[in-house]
Amino acid sequence: MSTESWTLDAADGGQLAVRTDVVGKASRMGHRLTIAVTSWTATVEWSGGAPTTVALTAEVASLDVVHGEGGLTPLLGPEKVVAKANALKSFDAERYPRIQFRSEEITAVDSGFRLAGTVEIHGVSRQIAVEVTVADLGDRWHIRSETAVRQSEYEITPYSQMFGAMKVADEVIVTFDAEYRVRP
């Protein structure tokens, strides 16, 4: 049985991002953000043509606010810097510099694989299941997932302003999109 190890990261063009929403009476004033994680590494161990282990490590300090939708004004450079600082503070990035995931069970599903494992965010470990869509394109594999995560489950208090009249929604969407080029 052949074994193989894949490594994917942001340097190869892969994207790991968090999309937020805004809630509260003044939510129209806030921006729905797309925050990229610019430093991450994923490894996939294969055996017999199927993945056996998937691990991902993301560096919290590498968060970068790349897009803002909504709000009363456009999200410009200075506001992006403030939003990043608020995100790093919410994550307590100096104390908890990494987010880590490691699969414990991988199950084939129609569109790809279901990864069940442990994720550690903000010093809190929880079981999570992630649906991963894969497409074998011959010379490369396209890998994509979208998972909802509740910040409060990891003891993160979502950022808020104006005494809670405008705050980041507890549930955020984590997206992953990458390609792995098959080596001949």
Summary of the structure (lengths in Angstrom):
residues: 184
radius of gyration: 17.6
end to end distance: 18.3
largest distance: 59.7
contacts: 534
relative contact order: 0.21
helix: 17%
strand: 59%
